[in-house]
């Protein structure tokens, strides 16, 4: 796969498919390097497109107390 920024949902799906294919690649190998870079690109895309807000502090305390 030619590495490029992930800009669209289609790019994201392709990157995930490639990541799945090379998931068990050895660190330091060509595929291992690609795996590491894909992970960084995917993480960046997910953080931009699917942000997870911090919980409301009061609600977090209430939740913790209930547990």
ZAKEFI-116978 format. One record per residue: residue number from 1; residue in one letter; x, y, z of N, C-alpha, C in turn. Coordinates in Angstrom, 1 decimal, m for minus. Each point is the difference from the previous one (the first is absolute). Last residue first. Example, Ala and Ser with C-alpha at 12.3 -4.5 7.8 and 13.67 -1.06 7.14 Angstrom:
<node num="2" residuo="s" n_xx="12.8" n_yy="m2.2" n_zz="7.1" ca_xx="0.9" ca_yy="1.1" ca_zz="0.0" c_xx="m0.8" c_yy="1.1" c_zz="0.8"/>
<node num="1" residuo="a" n_xx="0.3" n_yy="m5.7" n_zz="m0.1" ca_xx="m0.9" ca_yy="1.2" ca_zz="0.0" c_xx="0.9" c_yy="1.2" c_zz="0.0"/>
END
This chain:
<node num="67" residuo="x" n_xx="m20.6" n_yy="2.8" n_zz="41.6" ca_xx="0.7" ca_yy="m1.3" ca_zz="m0.1" c_xx="0.6" c_yy="m0.4" c_zz="1.3"/>
<node num="66" residuo="x" n_xx="m2.2" n_yy="4.1" n_zz="m0.3" ca_xx="m1.0" ca_yy="m1.1" ca_zz="m0.2" c_xx="0.7" c_yy="m1.3" c_zz="m0.2"/>
<node num="65" residuo="x" n_xx="2.7" n_yy="3.9" n_zz="0.3" ca_xx="m0.7" ca_yy="m0.3" ca_zz="1.3" c_xx="m1.0" c_yy="m1.1" c_zz="m0.1"/>
<node num="64" residuo="x" n_xx="2.0" n_yy="1.6" n_zz="m4.0" ca_xx="1.0" ca_yy="m0.7" ca_zz="0.8" c_xx="m0.6" c_yy="m0.4" c_zz="1.4"/>
<node num="63" residuo="x" n_xx="m2.6" n_yy="2.7" n_zz="m2.8" ca_xx="0.2" ca_yy="m1.3" ca_zz="m0.6" c_xx="0.9" c_yy="m0.9" c_zz="0.8"/>
<node num="62" residuo="x" n_xx="m0.4" n_yy="4.6" n_zz="1.2" ca_xx="m1.3" ca_yy="m0.8" ca_zz="0.3" c_xx="0.1" c_yy="m1.4" c_zz="m0.5"/>
<node num="61" residuo="x" n_xx="3.5" n_yy="2.9" n_zz="m1.2" ca_xx="0.1" ca_yy="m0.3" ca_zz="1.5" c_xx="m1.3" c_yy="m0.8" c_zz="0.4"/>
<node num="60" residuo="x" n_xx="0.2" n_yy="1.6" n_zz="m4.4" ca_xx="1.0" ca_yy="m1.1" ca_zz="0.2" c_xx="0.1" c_yy="m0.4" c_zz="1.4"/>
<node num="59" residuo="x" n_xx="m2.8" n_yy="3.6" n_zz="m1.1" ca_xx="m0.6" ca_yy="m1.3" ca_zz="m0.5" c_xx="1.0" c_yy="m1.1" c_zz="0.2"/>
<node num="58" residuo="x" n_xx="1.5" n_yy="4.3" n_zz="0.9" ca_xx="m1.0" ca_yy="m0.4" ca_zz="1.0" c_xx="m0.6" c_yy="m1.3" c_zz="m0.3"/>
<node num="57" residuo="x" n_xx="3.1" n_yy="1.9" n_zz="m3.1" ca_xx="0.6" ca_yy="m0.4" ca_zz="1.2" c_xx="m1.0" c_yy="m0.5" c_zz="1.1"/>
<node num="56" residuo="x" n_xx="m0.6" n_yy="m0.5" n_zz="m5.3" ca_xx="m0.3" ca_yy="1.1" ca_zz="0.9" c_xx="0.5" c_yy="m0.5" c_zz="1.4"/>
<node num="55" residuo="x" n_xx="2.5" n_yy="m2.2" n_zz="m4.1" ca_xx="m1.3" ca_yy="0.0" ca_zz="0.6" c_xx="m0.2" c_yy="1.3" c_zz="0.9"/>
<node num="54" residuo="x" n_xx="2.8" n_yy="0.0" n_zz="m4.6" ca_xx="0.2" ca_yy="m0.4" ca_zz="1.4" c_xx="m1.3" c_yy="0.0" c_zz="0.7"/>
<node num="53" residuo="x" n_xx="0.2" n_yy="m1.0" n_zz="m5.3" ca_xx="0.1" ca_yy="1.1" ca_zz="1.0" c_xx="0.2" c_yy="m0.6" c_zz="1.4"/>
<node num="52" residuo="x" n_xx="1.3" n_yy="m1.8" n_zz="m5.0" ca_xx="m0.6" ca_yy="m0.5" ca_zz="1.2" c_xx="0.1" c_yy="1.2" c_zz="1.1"/>
<node num="51" residuo="x" n_xx="0.1" n_yy="m0.3" n_zz="m5.8" ca_xx="0.6" ca_yy="0.4" ca_zz="1.3" c_xx="m0.9" c_yy="m0.5" c_zz="1.1"/>
<node num="50" residuo="x" n_xx="0.6" n_yy="m1.0" n_zz="m5.2" ca_xx="m0.8" ca_yy="m0.7" ca_zz="1.1" c_xx="0.5" c_yy="0.4" c_zz="1.4"/>
<node num="49" residuo="x" n_xx="2.0" n_yy="1.8" n_zz="m4.1" ca_xx="m1.4" ca_yy="m0.3" ca_zz="m0.4" c_xx="m0.9" c_yy="m0.6" c_zz="1.1"/>
<node num="48" residuo="x" n_xx="4.7" n_yy="1.1" n_zz="0.8" ca_xx="m0.6" ca_yy="1.2" ca_zz="m0.7" c_xx="m1.5" c_yy="m0.2" c_zz="m0.3"/>
<node num="47" residuo="x" n_xx="2.7" n_yy="m3.5" n_zz="1.8" ca_xx="m0.1" ca_yy="1.1" ca_zz="1.0" c_xx="m0.7" c_yy="1.2" c_zz="m0.6"/>
<node num="46" residuo="x" n_xx="0.9" n_yy="m3.7" n_zz="m2.8" ca_xx="m1.1" ca_yy="m0.3" ca_zz="0.9" c_xx="m0.1" c_yy="1.1" c_zz="1.1"/>
<node num="45" residuo="x" n_xx="3.5" n_yy="0.4" n_zz="m3.2" ca_xx="m1.3" ca_yy="0.1" ca_zz="m0.6" c_xx="m1.1" c_yy="m0.2" c_zz="1.0"/>
<node num="44" residuo="x" n_xx="4.3" n_yy="m0.8" n_zz="1.5" ca_xx="m0.2" ca_yy="1.5" ca_zz="m0.3" c_xx="m1.4" c_yy="0.2" c_zz="m0.6"/>
<node num="43" residuo="x" n_xx="1.4" n_yy="m4.5" n_zz="0.7" ca_xx="m0.2" ca_yy="0.7" ca_zz="1.2" c_xx="m0.4" c_yy="1.5" c_zz="m0.2"/>
<node num="42" residuo="x" n_xx="1.5" n_yy="m2.5" n_zz="m3.7" ca_xx="m1.4" ca_yy="m0.4" ca_zz="0.4" c_xx="m0.4" c_yy="0.7" c_zz="1.3"/>
<node num="41" residuo="x" n_xx="4.5" n_yy="0.6" n_zz="m1.5" ca_xx="m1.0" ca_yy="0.7" ca_zz="m0.9" c_xx="m1.4" c_yy="m0.3" c_zz="0.4"/>
<node num="40" residuo="x" n_xx="3.4" n_yy="m2.3" n_zz="2.3" ca_xx="0.0" ca_yy="1.4" ca_zz="0.3" c_xx="m1.0" c_yy="0.8" c_zz="m0.8"/>
<node num="39" residuo="x" n_xx="0.6" n_yy="m4.6" n_zz="m0.9" ca_xx="m0.6" ca_yy="0.2" ca_zz="1.3" c_xx="m0.1" c_yy="1.5" c_zz="0.4"/>
<node num="38" residuo="x" n_xx="2.3" n_yy="m1.3" n_zz="m4.0" ca_xx="m1.4" ca_yy="0.0" ca_zz="m0.1" c_xx="m0.8" c_yy="0.2" c_zz="1.3"/>
<node num="37" residuo="x" n_xx="4.7" n_yy="m0.3" n_zz="0.1" ca_xx="m0.4" ca_yy="1.3" ca_zz="m0.6" c_xx="m1.5" c_yy="0.0" c_zz="m0.2"/>
<node num="36" residuo="x" n_xx="1.9" n_yy="m4.0" n_zz="1.6" ca_xx="0.2" ca_yy="1.1" ca_zz="1.0" c_xx="m0.5" c_yy="1.3" c_zz="m0.5"/>
<node num="35" residuo="x" n_xx="0.1" n_yy="m3.7" n_zz="m2.9" ca_xx="m1.0" ca_yy="m0.2" ca_zz="1.0" c_xx="0.0" c_yy="1.1" c_zz="1.1"/>
<node num="34" residuo="x" n_xx="3.4" n_yy="m0.2" n_zz="m3.4" ca_xx="m1.3" ca_yy="0.4" ca_zz="m0.5" c_xx="m1.1" c_yy="m0.1" c_zz="1.0"/>
<node num="33" residuo="x" n_xx="4.1" n_yy="m1.7" n_zz="1.2" ca_xx="0.1" ca_yy="1.5" ca_zz="m0.1" c_xx="m1.3" c_yy="0.6" c_zz="m0.5"/>
<node num="32" residuo="x" n_xx="0.4" n_yy="m4.7" n_zz="0.0" ca_xx="m0.1" ca_yy="0.5" ca_zz="1.4" c_xx="0.1" c_yy="1.5" c_zz="0.0"/>
<node num="31" residuo="x" n_xx="0.7" n_yy="m2.2" n_zz="m4.0" ca_xx="m1.4" ca_yy="0.0" ca_zz="0.3" c_xx="m0.2" c_yy="0.5" c_zz="1.5"/>
<node num="30" residuo="x" n_xx="4.4" n_yy="m0.4" n_zz="m1.5" ca_xx="m0.7" ca_yy="0.9" ca_zz="m0.9" c_xx="m1.5" c_yy="0.1" c_zz="0.4"/>
<node num="29" residuo="x" n_xx="3.0" n_yy="m1.5" n_zz="4.0" ca_xx="m0.1" ca_yy="m0.4" ca_zz="m1.4" c_xx="m0.7" c_yy="1.0" c_zz="m0.8"/>
<node num="28" residuo="x" n_xx="0.5" n_yy="0.5" n_zz="4.7" ca_xx="1.2" ca_yy="0.2" ca_zz="m0.7" c_xx="0.1" c_yy="m0.4" c_zz="m1.4"/>
<node num="27" residuo="x" n_xx="m3.3" n_yy="m2.4" n_zz="3.3" ca_xx="0.5" ca_yy="1.3" ca_zz="0.2" c_xx="1.3" c_yy="0.2" c_zz="m0.7"/>
<node num="26" residuo="x" n_xx="m3.7" n_yy="m3.6" n_zz="m1.7" ca_xx="1.1" ca_yy="0.2" ca_zz="1.0" c_xx="0.5" c_yy="1.4" c_zz="0.0"/>
<node num="25" residuo="x" n_xx="m5.1" n_yy="m1.5" n_zz="m1.2" ca_xx="1.3" ca_yy="0.2" ca_zz="m0.6" c_xx="1.0" c_yy="0.2" c_zz="1.1"/>
<node num="24" residuo="x" n_xx="m5.0" n_yy="m0.9" n_zz="0.1" ca_xx="1.0" ca_yy="m0.8" ca_zz="0.7" c_xx="1.4" c_yy="0.2" c_zz="m0.6"/>
<node num="23" residuo="x" n_xx="m3.8" n_yy="2.4" n_zz="m1.9" ca_xx="0.0" ca_yy="0.2" ca_zz="1.5" c_xx="1.1" c_yy="m0.8" c_zz="0.7"/>
<node num="22" residuo="x" n_xx="m1.5" n_yy="0.8" n_zz="m4.8" ca_xx="1.4" ca_yy="m0.1" ca_zz="0.4" c_xx="0.1" c_yy="0.1" c_zz="1.5"/>
<node num="21" residuo="x" n_xx="m4.3" n_yy="m0.1" n_zz="m2.2" ca_xx="0.8" ca_yy="m0.9" ca_zz="m0.8" c_xx="1.4" c_yy="m0.1" c_zz="0.6"/>
<node num="20" residuo="x" n_xx="m3.0" n_yy="3.2" n_zz="1.8" ca_xx="m0.5" ca_yy="m1.4" ca_zz="0.4" c_xx="0.9" c_yy="m1.0" c_zz="m0.7"/>
<node num="19" residuo="x" n_xx="0.6" n_yy="4.5" n_zz="m1.3" ca_xx="0.5" ca_yy="m0.2" ca_zz="1.4" c_xx="m0.3" c_yy="m1.5" c_zz="0.5"/>
<node num="18" residuo="x" n_xx="m1.9" n_yy="1.5" n_zz="m4.1" ca_xx="1.5" ca_yy="m0.3" ca_zz="m0.1" c_xx="0.6" c_yy="m0.3" c_zz="1.3"/>
<node num="17" residuo="x" n_xx="m4.5" n_yy="1.3" n_zz="0.0" ca_xx="0.1" ca_yy="m1.3" ca_zz="m0.7" c_xx="1.5" c_yy="m0.4" c_zz="m0.1"/>
<node num="16" residuo="x" n_xx="m1.0" n_yy="4.3" n_zz="1.6" ca_xx="m0.4" ca_yy="m1.0" ca_zz="1.0" c_xx="0.2" c_yy="m1.4" c_zz="m0.6"/>
<node num="15" residuo="x" n_xx="0.6" n_yy="3.7" n_zz="m2.9" ca_xx="1.1" ca_yy="m0.1" ca_zz="1.0" c_xx="m0.3" c_yy="m1.1" c_zz="1.1"/>
<node num="14" residuo="x" n_xx="m3.4" n_yy="1.0" n_zz="m3.2" ca_xx="1.2" ca_yy="m0.7" ca_zz="m0.6" c_xx="1.1" c_yy="m0.2" c_zz="1.0"/>
<node num="13" residuo="x" n_xx="m3.7" n_yy="2.5" n_zz="1.4" ca_xx="m0.3" ca_yy="m1.4" ca_zz="m0.1" c_xx="1.1" c_yy="m0.8" c_zz="m0.7"/>
<node num="12" residuo="x" n_xx="0.5" n_yy="4.6" n_zz="0.3" ca_xx="0.0" ca_yy="m0.6" ca_zz="1.4" c_xx="m0.3" c_yy="m1.5" c_zz="m0.1"/>
<node num="11" residuo="x" n_xx="m0.4" n_yy="2.7" n_zz="m3.9" ca_xx="1.4" ca_yy="m0.2" ca_zz="0.4" c_xx="0.2" c_yy="m0.7" c_zz="1.3"/>
<node num="10" residuo="x" n_xx="m4.4" n_yy="1.1" n_zz="m1.2" ca_xx="0.5" ca_yy="m1.1" ca_zz="m0.9" c_xx="1.5" c_yy="m0.2" c_zz="0.3"/>
<node num="9" residuo="x" n_xx="m2.1" n_yy="3.6" n_zz="2.0" ca_xx="m0.4" ca_yy="m1.3" ca_zz="0.7" c_xx="0.5" c_yy="m1.1" c_zz="m0.8"/>
<node num="8" residuo="x" n_xx="2.9" n_yy="4.4" n_zz="m0.4" ca_xx="m1.4" ca_yy="m0.4" ca_zz="m0.3" c_xx="m0.3" c_yy="m1.3" c_zz="0.8"/>
<node num="7" residuo="x" n_xx="4.3" n_yy="2.0" n_zz="0.2" ca_xx="m0.8" ca_yy="1.2" ca_zz="m0.1" c_xx="m1.5" c_yy="m0.4" c_zz="m0.2"/>
<node num="6" residuo="x" n_xx="5.3" n_yy="m1.8" n_zz="1.4" ca_xx="m1.4" ca_yy="m0.5" ca_zz="m0.1" c_xx="m0.9" c_yy="1.2" c_zz="0.1"/>
<node num="5" residuo="x" n_xx="5.3" n_yy="m0.3" n_zz="m2.0" ca_xx="m0.9" ca_yy="0.5" ca_zz="1.1" c_xx="m1.4" c_yy="m0.6" c_zz="m0.2"/>
<node num="4" residuo="x" n_xx="3.9" n_yy="m3.0" n_zz="m1.9" ca_xx="m0.5" ca_yy="1.4" ca_zz="m0.3" c_xx="m0.9" c_yy="0.4" c_zz="1.2"/>
<node num="3" residuo="x" n_xx="3.2" n_yy="m4.4" n_zz="m2.2" ca_xx="m0.4" ca_yy="0.7" ca_zz="1.1" c_xx="m0.3" c_yy="1.5" c_zz="m0.3"/>
<node num="2" residuo="x" n_xx="m0.4" n_yy="m4.7" n_zz="m2.9" ca_xx="0.7" ca_yy="1.3" ca_zz="0.0" c_xx="m0.5" c_yy="0.8" c_zz="1.2"/>
<node num="1" residuo="x" n_xx="0.1" n_yy="m5.5" n_zz="m0.4" ca_xx="m0.8" ca_yy="1.2" ca_zz="0.0" c_xx="0.9" c_yy="1.2" c_zz="0.0"/>
END
